[in-house]
Amino acid sequence: MRKEYDFSKLKELKSPYARKKKAVGINLSPEVVDYFKRLAEETGLPYQKLIDLYLLDCARRRKRLTMKWVA
């Protein structure tokens, strides 16, 4: 192993992972967070990743939320 290396001739490469995700702040009910945390324990994946995967699936399938409001 050399004591010194010359990095002056290296070309800059952009990270292929840069800007793949967007940080957002979101308020979730404790029930939702607890649900995904339980799933995280079962699957071994972080609960934030599970939420992201679920929402990504909804977006790709163009799922629409159906709600009926009762007066």
C-alpha atoms as an extended CHARMM CRD file, in Angstrom:
* protein
*
        71  EXT
         1         1  MET       CA              0.0000000000        0.0000000000        0.0000000000  PROA      1               0.0000000000
         2         2  ARG       CA              1.3580000000        3.4120000000       -0.9430000000  PROA      2               0.0000000000
         3         3  LYS       CA              1.8800000000        6.2340000000        1.5010000000  PROA      3               0.0000000000
         4         4  GLU       CA              0.3120000000        8.7210000000       -0.8970000000  PROA      4               0.0000000000
         5         5  TYR       CA             -2.0650000000        8.4770000000       -3.8370000000  PROA      5               0.0000000000
         6         6  ASP       CA             -2.6260000000       10.9460000000       -6.6930000000  PROA      6               0.0000000000
         7         7  PHE       CA             -6.3720000000       11.5840000000       -7.0730000000  PROA      7               0.0000000000
         8         8  SER       CA             -5.9680000000       14.5870000000       -9.3750000000  PROA      8               0.0000000000
         9         9  LYS       CA             -6.6540000000       12.5600000000      -12.5380000000  PROA      9               0.0000000000
        10        10  LEU       CA             -9.8330000000       10.9360000000      -11.2880000000  PROA      10              0.0000000000
        11        11  LYS       CA            -13.1140000000       11.8870000000      -12.9220000000  PROA      11              0.0000000000
        12        12  GLU       CA            -16.0410000000       12.9240000000      -10.7780000000  PROA      12              0.0000000000
        13        13  LEU       CA            -18.9160000000       10.4640000000      -10.8440000000  PROA      13              0.0000000000
        14        14  LYS       CA            -22.4170000000       11.3910000000       -9.7590000000  PROA      14              0.0000000000
        15        15  SER       CA            -24.0640000000        9.0400000000       -7.3420000000  PROA      15              0.0000000000
        16        16  PRO       CA            -26.7830000000        6.9780000000       -9.0210000000  PROA      16              0.0000000000
        17        17  TYR       CA            -28.6820000000        7.0470000000       -5.7140000000  PROA      17              0.0000000000
        18        18  ALA       CA            -28.7440000000       10.8090000000       -5.2860000000  PROA      18              0.0000000000
        19        19  ARG       CA            -32.2340000000       12.3070000000       -5.3550000000  PROA      19              0.0000000000
        20        20  LYS       CA            -33.9330000000        8.9450000000       -5.5390000000  PROA      20              0.0000000000
        21        21  LYS       CA            -35.8840000000        9.7230000000       -2.3720000000  PROA      21              0.0000000000
        22        22  LYS       CA            -37.4660000000       12.9130000000       -1.1410000000  PROA      22              0.0000000000
        23        23  ALA       CA            -37.5840000000       13.7380000000        2.5470000000  PROA      23              0.0000000000
        24        24  VAL       CA            -41.0130000000       14.8580000000        3.7500000000  PROA      24              0.0000000000
        25        25  GLY       CA            -42.6360000000       15.4430000000        7.0770000000  PROA      25              0.0000000000
        26        26  ILE       CA            -45.8870000000       13.5700000000        7.6130000000  PROA      26              0.0000000000
        27        27  ASN       CA            -48.1720000000       13.2080000000       10.6040000000  PROA      27              0.0000000000
        28        28  LEU       CA            -49.4180000000        9.6640000000       11.0950000000  PROA      28              0.0000000000
        29        29  SER       CA            -51.8030000000        8.3400000000       13.6950000000  PROA      29              0.0000000000
        30        30  PRO       CA            -50.2000000000        6.2290000000       16.4320000000  PROA      30              0.0000000000
        31        31  GLU       CA            -52.3100000000        3.2770000000       15.2530000000  PROA      31              0.0000000000
        32        32  VAL       CA            -50.6960000000        3.4230000000       11.8030000000  PROA      32              0.0000000000
        33        33  VAL       CA            -47.1700000000        3.7080000000       13.1910000000  PROA      33              0.0000000000
        34        34  ASP       CA            -47.7650000000        0.8320000000       15.6220000000  PROA      34              0.0000000000
        35        35  TYR       CA            -49.1360000000       -1.3460000000       12.8080000000  PROA      35              0.0000000000
        36        36  PHE       CA            -46.0910000000       -0.8040000000       10.6120000000  PROA      36              0.0000000000
        37        37  LYS       CA            -43.7100000000       -1.2340000000       13.5500000000  PROA      37              0.0000000000
        38        38  ARG       CA            -45.2670000000       -4.6450000000       14.2460000000  PROA      38              0.0000000000
        39        39  LEU       CA            -44.8480000000       -5.5600000000       10.5710000000  PROA      39              0.0000000000
        40        40  ALA       CA            -41.2460000000       -4.3680000000       10.7880000000  PROA      40              0.0000000000
        41        41  GLU       CA            -40.5550000000       -6.7870000000       13.6300000000  PROA      41              0.0000000000
        42        42  GLU       CA            -42.0410000000       -9.6530000000       11.6010000000  PROA      42              0.0000000000
        43        43  THR       CA            -40.2180000000       -8.8370000000        8.3710000000  PROA      43              0.0000000000
        44        44  GLY       CA            -36.9450000000       -7.4100000000        9.6710000000  PROA      44              0.0000000000
        45        45  LEU       CA            -37.3540000000       -4.2780000000        7.5320000000  PROA      45              0.0000000000
        46        46  PRO       CA            -37.4650000000       -0.7550000000        9.0000000000  PROA      46              0.0000000000
        47        47  TYR       CA            -41.0310000000        0.4730000000        9.4500000000  PROA      47              0.0000000000
        48        48  GLN       CA            -40.3350000000        3.6190000000        7.3930000000  PROA      48              0.0000000000
        49        49  LYS       CA            -39.3080000000        1.4030000000        4.4750000000  PROA      49              0.0000000000
        50        50  LEU       CA            -42.5070000000       -0.6260000000        4.8140000000  PROA      50              0.0000000000
        51        51  ILE       CA            -44.6150000000        2.5350000000        4.7400000000  PROA      51              0.0000000000
        52        52  ASP       CA            -42.6940000000        3.7140000000        1.6750000000  PROA      52              0.0000000000
        53        53  LEU       CA            -43.1630000000        0.3610000000       -0.0890000000  PROA      53              0.0000000000
        54        54  TYR       CA            -46.8960000000        0.3380000000        0.6590000000  PROA      54              0.0000000000
        55        55  LEU       CA            -47.4010000000        3.8910000000       -0.6090000000  PROA      55              0.0000000000
        56        56  LEU       CA            -45.2720000000        3.1640000000       -3.6750000000  PROA      56              0.0000000000
        57        57  ASP       CA            -47.4650000000        0.1540000000       -4.4480000000  PROA      57              0.0000000000
        58        58  CYS       CA            -50.5780000000        2.3300000000       -4.0970000000  PROA      58              0.0000000000
        59        59  ALA       CA            -49.1050000000        4.9640000000       -6.4240000000  PROA      59              0.0000000000
        60        60  ARG       CA            -48.0470000000        2.4490000000       -9.0760000000  PROA      60              0.0000000000
        61        61  ARG       CA            -51.4380000000        0.7430000000       -9.0470000000  PROA      61              0.0000000000
        62        62  ARG       CA            -53.1830000000        4.1370000000       -9.0780000000  PROA      62              0.0000000000
        63        63  LYS       CA            -55.2410000000        3.1470000000       -6.0460000000  PROA      63              0.0000000000
        64        64  ARG       CA            -57.9160000000        5.6200000000       -5.0240000000  PROA      64              0.0000000000
        65        65  LEU       CA            -59.1400000000        6.1180000000       -1.5030000000  PROA      65              0.0000000000
        66        66  THR       CA            -62.8680000000        5.4760000000       -1.1700000000  PROA      66              0.0000000000
        67        67  MET       CA            -64.6060000000        7.0510000000        1.7760000000  PROA      67              0.0000000000
        68        68  LYS       CA            -68.2440000000        7.4730000000        2.6740000000  PROA      68              0.0000000000
        69        69  TRP       CA            -68.9710000000       10.3660000000        4.9890000000  PROA      69              0.0000000000
        70        70  VAL       CA            -71.8440000000        9.8370000000        7.3820000000  PROA      70              0.0000000000
        71        71  ALA       CA            -73.6400000000       12.9560000000        8.5960000000  PROA      71              0.0000000000
